Amino acid sequence: MNTKNVFSYVLIFILSIIFIREPLFLGYNLQILGEPCIPPYTEQIKASHDLNKLFSIWDETNLGYRKLYPTGLFTRILILGFANLGLDGGTIYNLIIVLSLFIAGLGMFLLIQLIINSEEQLSPLIGAIFYMSSPFLFHHILFGHYQTIISYSLAPWIVLFYIKFWLEYC
């Protein structure tokens, strides 16, 4: 890791908390898929995420269609992992949002830095801030579309790894 980038990484993390400070610290109602809900307790999360059903892709009742979105399994693993640490549902969903914003900003920072092919800090930082403060993302945060939030945050990483693979092997 480049030590020059540490300031940018820390700034992106702090901004990811500042951008959603009101839902994090003022206790807004949690919404999952647009419906207001009461955050579940740790025991409820553990009971609802049966490990045998967590990794199953085939669902006999739906004629073999997937039960999850492509990022749904990742989300369920995150939720179950945080629940095993003893966190309740509201805290878990806030952590997922903060981590998604941080991962989105960091990925876009590294992607822009790779594309412009320089060690400059300002341009990638501005691009990362714009990417993680997108109205599209905040719309999905407000309505609790966690799979979309995670997909959005992983998109720059996918492009970054594709470009690195292309430059190295092709």
C-alpha positions, 0 to 999 in steps of 0.5 A: 500500500502506498503511504501517500494514499493513506490520507485519501483512504482515511478521508474516504472512510470519514466521508462515508460516515459523514454522508449518512450521519443522520440515519446512523446517529439520529435513529431513523426508521430502518427500511428494507425494500421500501417498507419500514420495519423494526430492526431484528434482534441478534437471535432473530437474525441467527434463526432466520439465516439457516446455514443449510438454506444460506448456500442453496441456489436451487429452490424446488418451489420456484421451479429452480429459479434462484432465491437470491439476487447475485449479491444476496448471498454476500449480503446474507453472509455479512448479516450473519457474520455481524450477528454472530458478533452480537450486533443487532439488526439496526447496527448491522444494516448501518455497518453495511451502508458505511462499508459499502460507501467506503468500498465504493469510494476506495474502489473508484479512487483506485480505478481513477488513479489507474486510468490517469496513470499517475500518483496524483491524489486530488483528481481520484479523490474528487471522483471518489467523492462524486461516486460515493455521493451519487443520488442513485446510491442515496435513493437506494440507501433510503429505500433499503435496497442493500443488494443494489448498494453492494452491487454499486459499491463493487462495480469499480472494483470489477472494472479495476480488476478487469483493467489490471488483468488486461494490462498484465496478461493481454 
